[in-house]
Amino acid sequence: MRGWVKQAEIDAGQAPGVTTVEAARIKELEDEVRELRRANEILKTASRFSPRRSSTAS
């Protein structure tokens, strides 16, 4: 119960801290970064197995 009261005070601007909206946005961005890093690793791995094309090919 105290946690809820403290968070309500933060959300109302009466206490310092991260608001509920900010915390949700931070979590969303962290999830997105995690997914992008995962996708980047998959692409790096896949690029190791794909044949390289010459930049001077006609």
PQR file of N, CA, C, O and H, with PARSE charges and radii, in Angstrom:
ATOM      1  N   MET A   1       0.825  -1.195   0.000 -0.4000 1.5000
ATOM      2  CA  MET A   1       0.000   0.000   0.000 -0.0000 2.0000
ATOM      3  C   MET A   1       0.867   1.255   0.000  0.5500 1.7000
ATOM      4  O   MET A   1       0.551   2.222  -0.692 -0.5500 1.4000
ATOM      5  N   ARG A   2       1.948   1.251   0.762 -0.4000 1.5000
ATOM      6  CA  ARG A   2       2.828   2.425   0.803 -0.0000 2.0000
ATOM      7  C   ARG A   2       3.411   2.719  -0.572  0.5500 1.7000
ATOM      8  O   ARG A   2       3.559   3.878  -0.960 -0.5500 1.4000
ATOM      9  H   ARG A   2       2.204   0.465   1.324  0.4000 1.0000
ATOM     10  N   GLY A   3       3.738   1.665  -1.298 -0.4000 1.5000
ATOM     11  CA  GLY A   3       4.289   1.833  -2.633 -0.0000 2.0000
ATOM     12  C   GLY A   3       3.333   2.571  -3.543  0.5500 1.7000
ATOM     13  O   GLY A   3       3.739   3.438  -4.317 -0.5500 1.4000
ATOM     14  H   GLY A   3       3.617   0.724  -0.983  0.4000 1.0000
ATOM     15  N   TRP A   4       2.076   2.227  -3.450 -0.4000 1.5000
ATOM     16  CA  TRP A   4       1.060   2.889  -4.286 -0.0000 2.0000
ATOM     17  C   TRP A   4       0.953   4.365  -3.929  0.5500 1.7000
ATOM     18  O   TRP A   4       0.865   5.222  -4.808 -0.5500 1.4000
ATOM     19  H   TRP A   4       1.746   1.522  -2.821  0.4000 1.0000
ATOM     20  N   VAL A   5       0.961   4.649  -2.637 -0.4000 1.5000
ATOM     21  CA  VAL A   5       0.850   6.044  -2.183 -0.0000 2.0000
ATOM     22  C   VAL A   5       2.068   6.835  -2.668  0.5500 1.7000
ATOM     23  O   VAL A   5       1.934   7.946  -3.182 -0.5500 1.4000
ATOM     24  H   VAL A   5       1.032   3.953  -1.923  0.4000 1.0000
ATOM     25  N   LYS A   6       3.251   6.252  -2.499 -0.4000 1.5000
ATOM     26  CA  LYS A   6       4.471   6.933  -2.934 -0.0000 2.0000
ATOM     27  C   LYS A   6       4.443   7.173  -4.441  0.5500 1.7000
ATOM     28  O   LYS A   6       4.809   8.255  -4.902 -0.5500 1.4000
ATOM     29  H   LYS A   6       3.360   5.350  -2.081  0.4000 1.0000
ATOM     30  N   GLN A   7       4.009   6.164  -5.219 -0.4000 1.5000
ATOM     31  CA  GLN A   7       3.953   6.319  -6.673 -0.0000 2.0000
ATOM     32  C   GLN A   7       2.917   7.376  -7.052  0.5500 1.7000
ATOM     33  O   GLN A   7       3.136   8.140  -7.992 -0.5500 1.4000
ATOM     34  H   GLN A   7       3.713   5.285  -4.844  0.4000 1.0000
ATOM     35  N   ALA A   8       1.811   7.430  -6.347 -0.4000 1.5000
ATOM     36  CA  ALA A   8       0.793   8.449  -6.612 -0.0000 2.0000
ATOM     37  C   ALA A   8       1.359   9.845  -6.357  0.5500 1.7000
ATOM     38  O   ALA A   8       1.069  10.780  -7.103 -0.5500 1.4000
ATOM     39  H   ALA A   8       1.633   6.809  -5.583  0.4000 1.0000
ATOM     40  N   GLU A   9       2.167   9.986  -5.303 -0.4000 1.5000
ATOM     41  CA  GLU A   9       2.799  11.278  -5.018 -0.0000 2.0000
ATOM     42  C   GLU A   9       3.787  11.655  -6.122  0.5500 1.7000
ATOM     43  O   GLU A   9       3.855  12.815  -6.530 -0.5500 1.4000
ATOM     44  H   GLU A   9       2.403   9.226  -4.697  0.4000 1.0000
ATOM     45  N   ILE A  10       4.549  10.675  -6.602 -0.4000 1.5000
ATOM     46  CA  ILE A  10       5.496  10.931  -7.691 -0.0000 2.0000
ATOM     47  C   ILE A  10       4.731  11.349  -8.946  0.5500 1.7000
ATOM     48  O   ILE A  10       5.088  12.327  -9.603 -0.5500 1.4000
ATOM     49  H   ILE A  10       4.493   9.733  -6.270  0.4000 1.0000
ATOM     50  N   ASP A  11       3.674  10.598  -9.274 -0.4000 1.5000
ATOM     51  CA  ASP A  11       2.878  10.907 -10.462 -0.0000 2.0000
ATOM     52  C   ASP A  11       2.230  12.284 -10.371  0.5500 1.7000
ATOM     53  O   ASP A  11       2.040  12.952 -11.387 -0.5500 1.4000
ATOM     54  H   ASP A  11       3.384   9.803  -8.740  0.4000 1.0000
ATOM     55  N   ALA A  12       1.892  12.706  -9.158 -0.4000 1.5000
ATOM     56  CA  ALA A  12       1.258  14.012  -8.959 -0.0000 2.0000
ATOM     57  C   ALA A  12       2.279  15.145  -8.909  0.5500 1.7000
ATOM     58  O   ALA A  12       1.909  16.317  -8.844 -0.5500 1.4000
ATOM     59  H   ALA A  12       2.046  12.163  -8.333  0.4000 1.0000
ATOM     60  N   GLY A  13       3.570  14.790  -8.940 -0.4000 1.5000
ATOM     61  CA  GLY A  13       4.606  15.817  -8.897 -0.0000 2.0000
ATOM     62  C   GLY A  13       4.921  16.289  -7.499  0.5500 1.7000
ATOM     63  O   GLY A  13       5.596  17.304  -7.330 -0.5500 1.4000
ATOM     64  H   GLY A  13       3.870  13.838  -8.993  0.4000 1.0000
ATOM     65  N   GLN A  14       4.450  15.579  -6.494 -0.4000 1.5000
ATOM     66  CA  GLN A  14       4.666  15.978  -5.107 -0.0000 2.0000
ATOM     67  C   GLN A  14       5.932  15.361  -4.515  0.5500 1.7000
ATOM     68  O   GLN A  14       6.383  15.764  -3.443 -0.5500 1.4000
ATOM     69  H   GLN A  14       3.901  14.755  -6.631  0.4000 1.0000
ATOM     70  N   ALA A  15       6.504  14.378  -5.222 -0.4000 1.5000
ATOM     71  CA  ALA A  15       7.720  13.720  -4.744 -0.0000 2.0000
ATOM     72  C   ALA A  15       8.619  13.457  -5.943  0.5500 1.7000
ATOM     73  O   ALA A  15       8.136  13.257  -7.058 -0.5500 1.4000
ATOM     74  H   ALA A  15       6.138  14.051  -6.093  0.4000 1.0000
ATOM     75  N   PRO A  16       9.929  13.457  -5.711 -0.5600 1.5000
ATOM     76  CA  PRO A  16      10.846  13.167  -6.814  0.2800 2.0000
ATOM     77  C   PRO A  16      10.814  11.685  -7.181  0.5500 1.7000
ATOM     78  O   PRO A  16      10.567  10.826  -6.336 -0.5500 1.4000
ATOM     79  N   GLY A  17      11.067  11.409  -8.446 -0.4000 1.5000
ATOM     80  CA  GLY A  17      11.115  10.024  -8.892 -0.0000 2.0000
ATOM     81  C   GLY A  17      10.615   9.883 -10.309  0.5500 1.7000
ATOM     82  O   GLY A  17      10.262  10.861 -10.968 -0.5500 1.4000
ATOM     83  H   GLY A  17      11.267  12.107  -9.133  0.4000 1.0000
ATOM     84  N   VAL A  18      10.591   8.641 -10.766 -0.4000 1.5000
ATOM     85  CA  VAL A  18      10.163   8.328 -12.129 -0.0000 2.0000
ATOM     86  C   VAL A  18       8.659   8.068 -12.115  0.5500 1.7000
ATOM     87  O   VAL A  18       8.171   7.222 -11.366 -0.5500 1.4000
ATOM     88  H   VAL A  18      10.878   7.846 -10.231  0.4000 1.0000
ATOM     89  N   THR A  19       7.936   8.807 -12.952 -0.4000 1.5000
ATOM     90  CA  THR A  19       6.485   8.631 -12.999 -0.0000 2.0000
ATOM     91  C   THR A  19       6.123   7.307 -13.648  0.5500 1.7000
ATOM     92  O   THR A  19       6.957   6.669 -14.290 -0.5500 1.4000
ATOM     93  H   THR A  19       8.333   9.494 -13.560  0.4000 1.0000
ATOM     94  N   THR A  20       4.892   6.908 -13.479 -0.4000 1.5000
ATOM     95  CA  THR A  20       4.400   5.667 -14.065 -0.0000 2.0000
ATOM     96  C   THR A  20       4.514   5.704 -15.583  0.5500 1.7000
ATOM     97  O   THR A  20       4.900   4.714 -16.205 -0.5500 1.4000
ATOM     98  H   THR A  20       4.215   7.426 -12.958  0.4000 1.0000
ATOM     99  N   VAL A  21       4.182   6.831 -16.172 -0.4000 1.5000
ATOM    100  CA  VAL A  21       4.257   6.987 -17.631 -0.0000 2.0000
ATOM    101  C   VAL A  21       5.707   6.881 -18.092  0.5500 1.7000
ATOM    102  O   VAL A  21       5.999   6.203 -19.077 -0.5500 1.4000
ATOM    103  H   VAL A  21       3.869   7.635 -15.667  0.4000 1.0000
ATOM    104  N   GLU A  22       6.613   7.548 -17.385 -0.4000 1.5000
ATOM    105  CA  GLU A  22       8.031   7.480 -17.747 -0.0000 2.0000
ATOM    106  C   GLU A  22       8.568   6.060 -17.607  0.5500 1.7000
ATOM    107  O   GLU A  22       9.314   5.592 -18.468 -0.5500 1.4000
ATOM    108  H   GLU A  22       6.376   8.099 -16.585  0.4000 1.0000
ATOM    109  N   ALA A  23       8.199   5.376 -16.538 -0.4000 1.5000
ATOM    110  CA  ALA A  23       8.666   4.004 -16.305 -0.0000 2.0000
ATOM    111  C   ALA A  23       8.172   3.078 -17.415  0.5500 1.7000
ATOM    112  O   ALA A  23       8.913   2.209 -17.874 -0.5500 1.4000
ATOM    113  H   ALA A  23       7.593   5.756 -15.838  0.4000 1.0000
ATOM    114  N   ALA A  24       6.935   3.259 -17.845 -0.4000 1.5000
ATOM    115  CA  ALA A  24       6.382   2.433 -18.921 -0.0000 2.0000
ATOM    116  C   ALA A  24       7.128   2.698 -20.228  0.5500 1.7000
ATOM    117  O   ALA A  24       7.416   1.769 -20.983 -0.5500 1.4000
ATOM    118  H   ALA A  24       6.332   3.965 -17.472  0.4000 1.0000
ATOM    119  N   ARG A  25       7.439   3.964 -20.489 -0.4000 1.5000
ATOM    120  CA  ARG A  25       8.164   4.316 -21.720 -0.0000 2.0000
ATOM    121  C   ARG A  25       9.588   3.758 -21.696  0.5500 1.7000
ATOM    122  O   ARG A  25      10.085   3.263 -22.707 -0.5500 1.4000
ATOM    123  H   ARG A  25       7.206   4.718 -19.876  0.4000 1.0000
ATOM    124  N   ILE A  26      10.233   3.842 -20.544 -0.4000 1.5000
ATOM    125  CA  ILE A  26      11.582   3.290 -20.400 -0.0000 2.0000
ATOM    126  C   ILE A  26      11.564   1.789 -20.653  0.5500 1.7000
ATOM    127  O   ILE A  26      12.425   1.269 -21.363 -0.5500 1.4000
ATOM    128  H   ILE A  26       9.829   4.244 -19.722  0.4000 1.0000
ATOM    129  N   LYS A  27      10.599   1.097 -20.084 -0.4000 1.5000
ATOM    130  CA  LYS A  27      10.495  -0.351 -20.294 -0.0000 2.0000
ATOM    131  C   LYS A  27      10.266  -0.661 -21.769  0.5500 1.7000
ATOM    132  O   LYS A  27      10.878  -1.579 -22.316 -0.5500 1.4000
ATOM    133  H   LYS A  27       9.900   1.520 -19.507  0.4000 1.0000
ATOM    134  N   GLU A  28       9.398   0.093 -22.404 -0.4000 1.5000
ATOM    135  CA  GLU A  28       9.118  -0.092 -23.831 -0.0000 2.0000
ATOM    136  C   GLU A  28      10.388   0.096 -24.664  0.5500 1.7000
ATOM    137  O   GLU A  28      10.661  -0.691 -25.571 -0.5500 1.4000
ATOM    138  H   GLU A  28       8.902   0.839 -21.960  0.4000 1.0000
ATOM    139  N   LEU A  29      11.151   1.124 -24.359 -0.4000 1.5000
ATOM    140  CA  LEU A  29      12.389   1.384 -25.096 -0.0000 2.0000
ATOM    141  C   LEU A  29      13.441   0.311 -24.832  0.5500 1.7000
ATOM    142  O   LEU A  29      14.162  -0.087 -25.747 -0.5500 1.4000
ATOM    143  H   LEU A  29      10.929   1.763 -23.622  0.4000 1.0000
ATOM    144  N   GLU A  30      13.534  -0.159 -23.589 -0.4000 1.5000
ATOM    145  CA  GLU A  30      14.475  -1.229 -23.268 -0.0000 2.0000
ATOM    146  C   GLU A  30      14.117  -2.508 -24.019  0.5500 1.7000
ATOM    147  O   GLU A  30      14.997  -3.205 -24.523 -0.5500 1.4000
ATOM    148  H   GLU A  30      12.948   0.164 -22.846  0.4000 1.0000
ATOM    149  N   ASP A  31      12.818  -2.813 -24.093 -0.4000 1.5000
ATOM    150  CA  ASP A  31      12.363  -3.988 -24.849 -0.0000 2.0000
ATOM    151  C   ASP A  31      12.711  -3.847 -26.324  0.5500 1.7000
ATOM    152  O   ASP A  31      13.144  -4.807 -26.961 -0.5500 1.4000
ATOM    153  H   ASP A  31      12.103  -2.246 -23.684  0.4000 1.0000
ATOM    154  N   GLU A  32      12.523  -2.652 -26.861 -0.4000 1.5000
ATOM    155  CA  GLU A  32      12.821  -2.408 -28.274 -0.0000 2.0000
ATOM    156  C   GLU A  32      14.318  -2.555 -28.546  0.5500 1.7000
ATOM    157  O   GLU A  32      14.712  -3.143 -29.554 -0.5500 1.4000
ATOM    158  H   GLU A  32      12.171  -1.871 -26.343  0.4000 1.0000
ATOM    159  N   VAL A  33      15.141  -2.028 -27.659 -0.4000 1.5000
ATOM    160  CA  VAL A  33      16.591  -2.144 -27.811 -0.0000 2.0000
ATOM    161  C   VAL A  33      16.998  -3.616 -27.764  0.5500 1.7000
ATOM    162  O   VAL A  33      17.820  -4.059 -28.566 -0.5500 1.4000
ATOM    163  H   VAL A  33      14.820  -1.551 -26.841  0.4000 1.0000
ATOM    164  N   ARG A  34      16.430  -4.367 -26.835 -0.4000 1.5000
ATOM    165  CA  ARG A  34      16.739  -5.798 -26.719 -0.0000 2.0000
ATOM    166  C   ARG A  34      16.379  -6.529 -28.008  0.5500 1.7000
ATOM    167  O   ARG A  34      17.155  -7.359 -28.483 -0.5500 1.4000
ATOM    168  H   ARG A  34      15.762  -4.007 -26.184  0.4000 1.0000
ATOM    169  N   GLU A  35      15.220  -6.235 -28.573 -0.4000 1.5000
ATOM    170  CA  GLU A  35      14.779  -6.878 -29.813 -0.0000 2.0000
ATOM    171  C   GLU A  35      15.664  -6.477 -30.991  0.5500 1.7000
ATOM    172  O   GLU A  35      16.004  -7.316 -31.825 -0.5500 1.4000
ATOM    173  H   GLU A  35      14.590  -5.562 -28.187  0.4000 1.0000
ATOM    174  N   LEU A  36      16.039  -5.203 -31.061 -0.4000 1.5000
ATOM    175  CA  LEU A  36      16.905  -4.745 -32.150 -0.0000 2.0000
ATOM    176  C   LEU A  36      18.296  -5.377 -32.058  0.5500 1.7000
ATOM    177  O   LEU A  36      18.891  -5.735 -33.075 -0.5500 1.4000
ATOM    178  H   LEU A  36      15.763  -4.521 -30.383  0.4000 1.0000
ATOM    179  N   ARG A  37      18.802  -5.509 -30.849 -0.4000 1.5000
ATOM    180  CA  ARG A  37      20.107  -6.171 -30.680 -0.0000 2.0000
ATOM    181  C   ARG A  37      20.029  -7.633 -31.104  0.5500 1.7000
ATOM    182  O   ARG A  37      20.942  -8.153 -31.746 -0.5500 1.4000
ATOM    183  H   ARG A  37      18.320  -5.218 -30.023  0.4000 1.0000
ATOM    184  N   ARG A  38      18.931  -8.290 -30.740 -0.4000 1.5000
ATOM    185  CA  ARG A  38      18.727  -9.685 -31.130 -0.0000 2.0000
ATOM    186  C   ARG A  38      18.670  -9.808 -32.658  0.5500 1.7000
ATOM    187  O   ARG A  38      19.305 -10.689 -33.237 -0.5500 1.4000
ATOM    188  H   ARG A  38      18.189  -7.867 -30.218  0.4000 1.0000
ATOM    189  N   ALA A  39      17.916  -8.931 -33.295 -0.4000 1.5000
ATOM    190  CA  ALA A  39      17.798  -8.957 -34.756 -0.0000 2.0000
ATOM    191  C   ALA A  39      19.152  -8.663 -35.402  0.5500 1.7000
ATOM    192  O   ALA A  39      19.497  -9.264 -36.419 -0.5500 1.4000
ATOM    193  H   ALA A  39      17.401  -8.215 -32.824  0.4000 1.0000
ATOM    194  N   ASN A  40      19.909  -7.751 -34.823 -0.4000 1.5000
ATOM    195  CA  ASN A  40      21.220  -7.415 -35.354 -0.0000 2.0000
ATOM    196  C   ASN A  40      22.151  -8.622 -35.283  0.5500 1.7000
ATOM    197  O   ASN A  40      22.898  -8.881 -36.227 -0.5500 1.4000
ATOM    198  H   ASN A  40      19.629  -7.262 -33.997  0.4000 1.0000
ATOM    199  N   GLU A  41      22.116  -9.356 -34.184 -0.4000 1.5000
ATOM    200  CA  GLU A  41      22.944 -10.558 -34.052 -0.0000 2.0000
ATOM    201  C   GLU A  41      22.552 -11.610 -35.081  0.5500 1.7000
ATOM    202  O   GLU A  41      23.413 -12.281 -35.650 -0.5500 1.4000
ATOM    203  H   GLU A  41      21.510  -9.146 -33.417  0.4000 1.0000
ATOM    204  N   ILE A  42      21.253 -11.753 -35.318 -0.4000 1.5000
ATOM    205  CA  ILE A  42      20.776 -12.707 -36.327 -0.0000 2.0000
ATOM    206  C   ILE A  42      21.293 -12.303 -37.703  0.5500 1.7000
ATOM    207  O   ILE A  42      21.756 -13.150 -38.467 -0.5500 1.4000
ATOM    208  H   ILE A  42      20.554 -11.209 -34.856  0.4000 1.0000
ATOM    209  N   LEU A  43      21.217 -11.025 -38.017 -0.4000 1.5000
ATOM    210  CA  LEU A  43      21.698 -10.544 -39.315 -0.0000 2.0000
ATOM    211  C   LEU A  43      23.206 -10.717 -39.454  0.5500 1.7000
ATOM    212  O   LEU A  43      23.689 -11.082 -40.526 -0.5500 1.4000
ATOM    213  H   LEU A  43      20.841 -10.337 -37.396  0.4000 1.0000
ATOM    214  N   LYS A  44      23.955 -10.460 -38.386 -0.4000 1.5000
ATOM    215  CA  LYS A  44      25.399 -10.658 -38.428 -0.0000 2.0000
ATOM    216  C   LYS A  44      25.732 -12.124 -38.693  0.5500 1.7000
ATOM    217  O   LYS A  44      26.600 -12.439 -39.507 -0.5500 1.4000
ATOM    218  H   LYS A  44      23.563 -10.164 -37.515  0.4000 1.0000
ATOM    219  N   THR A  45      25.030 -13.012 -37.996 -0.4000 1.5000
ATOM    220  CA  THR A  45      25.260 -14.445 -38.183 -0.0000 2.0000
ATOM    221  C   THR A  45      24.910 -14.868 -39.600  0.5500 1.7000
ATOM    222  O   THR A  45      25.652 -15.626 -40.225 -0.5500 1.4000
ATOM    223  H   THR A  45      24.325 -12.756 -37.335  0.4000 1.0000
ATOM    224  N   ALA A  46      23.793 -14.386 -40.106 -0.4000 1.5000
ATOM    225  CA  ALA A  46      23.363 -14.746 -41.460 -0.0000 2.0000
ATOM    226  C   ALA A  46      24.343 -14.210 -42.496  0.5500 1.7000
ATOM    227  O   ALA A  46      24.579 -14.866 -43.511 -0.5500 1.4000
ATOM    228  H   ALA A  46      23.191 -13.771 -39.598  0.4000 1.0000
ATOM    229  N   SER A  47      24.907 -13.053 -42.266 -0.4000 1.5000
ATOM    230  CA  SER A  47      25.827 -12.470 -43.251 -0.0000 2.0000
ATOM    231  C   SER A  47      27.123 -13.268 -43.344  0.5500 1.7000
ATOM    232  O   SER A  47      27.803 -13.229 -44.369 -0.5500 1.4000
ATOM    233  H   SER A  47      24.716 -12.520 -41.441  0.4000 1.0000
ATOM    234  N   ARG A  48      27.462 -13.981 -42.293 -0.4000 1.5000
ATOM    235  CA  ARG A  48      28.661 -14.815 -42.330 -0.0000 2.0000
ATOM    236  C   ARG A  48      28.489 -15.997 -43.270  0.5500 1.7000
ATOM    237  O   ARG A  48      29.465 -16.492 -43.833 -0.5500 1.4000
ATOM    238  H   ARG A  48      26.909 -14.013 -41.460  0.4000 1.0000
ATOM    239  N   PHE A  49      27.265 -16.449 -43.440 -0.4000 1.5000
ATOM    240  CA  PHE A  49      26.992 -17.627 -44.257 -0.0000 2.0000
ATOM    241  C   PHE A  49      26.590 -17.300 -45.683  0.5500 1.7000
ATOM    242  O   PHE A  49      26.575 -18.190 -46.534 -0.5500 1.4000
ATOM    243  H   PHE A  49      26.472 -16.048 -42.983  0.4000 1.0000
ATOM    244  N   SER A  50      26.264 -16.045 -45.965 -0.4000 1.5000
ATOM    245  CA  SER A  50      25.842 -15.696 -47.323 -0.0000 2.0000
ATOM    246  C   SER A  50      27.064 -15.392 -48.179  0.5500 1.7000
ATOM    247  O   SER A  50      28.044 -14.836 -47.682 -0.5500 1.4000
ATOM    248  H   SER A  50      26.276 -15.323 -45.274  0.4000 1.0000
ATOM    249  N   PRO A  51      27.017 -15.754 -49.472 -0.5600 1.5000
ATOM    250  CA  PRO A  51      28.161 -15.464 -50.333  0.2800 2.0000
ATOM    251  C   PRO A  51      28.335 -13.965 -50.507  0.5500 1.7000
ATOM    252  O   PRO A  51      27.364 -13.215 -50.608 -0.5500 1.4000
ATOM    253  N   ARG A  52      29.557 -13.560 -50.539 -0.4000 1.5000
ATOM    254  CA  ARG A  52      29.863 -12.126 -50.693 -0.0000 2.0000
ATOM    255  C   ARG A  52      29.800 -11.751 -52.164  0.5500 1.7000
ATOM    256  O   ARG A  52      30.286 -12.483 -53.027 -0.5500 1.4000
ATOM    257  H   ARG A  52      30.346 -14.169 -50.458  0.4000 1.0000
ATOM    258  N   ARG A  53      29.207 -10.621 -52.433 -0.4000 1.5000
ATOM    259  CA  ARG A  53      29.133 -10.118 -53.822 -0.0000 2.0000
ATOM    260  C   ARG A  53      30.246  -9.114 -54.027  0.5500 1.7000
ATOM    261  O   ARG A  53      30.552  -8.317 -53.141 -0.5500 1.4000
ATOM    262  H   ARG A  53      28.812 -10.027 -51.732  0.4000 1.0000
ATOM    263  N   SER A  54      30.833  -9.158 -55.175 -0.4000 1.5000
ATOM    264  CA  SER A  54      31.886  -8.209 -55.492 -0.0000 2.0000
ATOM    265  C   SER A  54      31.272  -6.854 -55.794  0.5500 1.7000
ATOM    266  O   SER A  54      30.251  -6.770 -56.476 -0.5500 1.4000
ATOM    267  H   SER A  54      30.584  -9.806 -55.895  0.4000 1.0000
ATOM    268  N   SER A  55      31.884  -5.805 -55.294 -0.4000 1.5000
ATOM    269  CA  SER A  55      31.374  -4.455 -55.564 -0.0000 2.0000
ATOM    270  C   SER A  55      31.719  -3.989 -56.968  0.5500 1.7000
ATOM    271  O   SER A  55      31.223  -2.958 -57.423 -0.5500 1.4000
ATOM    272  H   SER A  55      32.713  -5.874 -54.739  0.4000 1.0000
ATOM    273  N   THR A  56      32.578  -4.757 -57.666 -0.4000 1.5000
ATOM    274  CA  THR A  56      32.967  -4.391 -59.022 -0.0000 2.0000
ATOM    275  C   THR A  56      32.300  -5.282 -60.066  0.5500 1.7000
ATOM    276  O   THR A  56      32.703  -5.275 -61.229 -0.5500 1.4000
ATOM    277  H   THR A  56      32.981  -5.594 -57.296  0.4000 1.0000
ATOM    278  N   ALA A  57      31.284  -6.050 -59.665 -0.4000 1.5000
ATOM    279  CA  ALA A  57      30.604  -6.953 -60.603 -0.0000 2.0000
ATOM    280  C   ALA A  57      29.865  -6.128 -61.654  0.5500 1.7000
ATOM    281  O   ALA A  57      29.336  -5.057 -61.357 -0.5500 1.4000
ATOM    282  H   ALA A  57      30.957  -6.055 -58.720  0.4000 1.0000
ATOM    283  N   SER A  58      29.835  -6.645 -62.898 -0.4000 1.5000
ATOM    284  CA  SER A  58      29.173  -5.901 -63.965 -0.0000 2.0000
ATOM    285  C   SER A  58      27.718  -6.215 -64.051  0.5500 1.7000
ATOM    286  O   SER A  58      27.018  -5.667 -64.902 -0.5500 1.4000
ATOM    287  H   SER A  58      30.265  -7.515 -63.139  0.4000 1.0000
TER
END
